Amino acid sequence: MALFLEPDAQRNLRHIPAALHTEFPDVIQEDLEAEVETVTREVLATARIDSFVPVLVHRFARERLLERGVERSGSVDRAQRSFLASSN
């Protein structure tokens, strides 16, 4: 990773695959982890403020899944609120 991440940002990044799995239960956990790793590398390449990295990674990974037409569960709002609360 090109940018040193504070421990809080690192911890929040580790929780993203689980948050996405709650929203997209039909996607294999390993696939979500790979997607998050890819997006993390892309975000870190241009990141200036590390505290925003987890929020951006979650957003961009989620958008990619939606663009692929992956179906979401009915508990989407709760999963999003949970992730955003843990990021702050």
C-alpha positions in Angstrom: 0.0 0.0 0.0 1.4 3.4 -1.0 0.0 5.3 1.9 0.5 4.5 5.6 -2.9 3.9 7.1 -3.8 4.7 10.7 -4.9 1.7 12.8 -8.5 2.9 12.7 -8.5 3.0 8.9 -6.9 -0.4 8.7 -9.5 -1.8 11.1 -12.4 -0.3 9.1 -11.0 -1.7 5.9 -11.0 -5.2 7.4 -14.7 -4.9 8.1 -15.8 -3.9 4.6 -16.1 -7.4 3.1 -18.4 -8.5 6.0 -20.5 -5.3 5.5 -20.8 -6.0 1.8 -21.7 -9.6 2.4 -24.6 -8.5 4.6 -25.8 -6.4 1.7 -24.9 -9.0 -1.1 -25.3 -12.4 0.6 -25.2 -14.3 -2.7 -21.6 -13.2 -3.4 -18.9 -15.5 -2.0 -16.9 -13.9 0.8 -13.6 -14.5 -0.9 -14.9 -12.7 -4.0 -15.8 -9.7 -1.8 -12.4 -9.7 -0.2 -10.7 -9.7 -3.6 -12.9 -6.9 -4.8 -12.2 -4.8 -1.7 -8.4 -5.5 -2.1 -8.5 -4.3 -5.7 -10.5 -1.2 -4.9 -8.2 -0.5 -1.9 -5.2 -0.5 -4.1 -6.9 1.9 -6.6 -8.0 4.3 -3.9 -4.6 4.3 -2.1 -2.9 5.2 -5.4 -4.5 8.6 -5.2 -5.5 9.0 -1.6 -4.3 12.0 0.3 -6.2 11.6 3.6 -6.2 8.0 4.9 -9.3 8.4 7.1 -11.5 8.7 4.0 -10.0 5.5 2.4 -12.4 3.0 4.1 -15.5 5.0 3.2 -14.4 5.4 -0.4 -13.4 1.7 -0.7 -16.8 0.6 0.6 -18.6 3.0 -1.7 -16.7 2.0 -4.9 -16.8 -1.7 -4.2 -20.5 -1.5 -3.6 -21.0 0.5 -6.8 -19.1 -2.1 -8.8 -21.2 -4.9 -7.4 -24.4 -3.0 -8.3 -23.1 -2.2 -11.8 -22.6 -6.0 -12.3 -26.3 -6.5 -11.4 -25.6 -8.3 -8.2 -28.8 -8.5 -6.1 -29.0 -7.0 -2.7 -30.7 -8.3 0.4 -33.7 -6.7 2.0 -31.6 -5.4 4.9 -29.5 -3.0 2.8 -30.2 0.1 4.9 -29.3 -1.6 8.1 -26.0 -2.9 6.7 -25.1 0.5 5.4 -25.9 2.3 8.6 -23.9 -0.3 10.5 -20.8 0.2 8.4 -21.0 3.9 8.4 -21.4 4.0 12.2 -18.3 1.8 12.6 -16.3 4.0 10.3 -16.7 7.1 12.4 
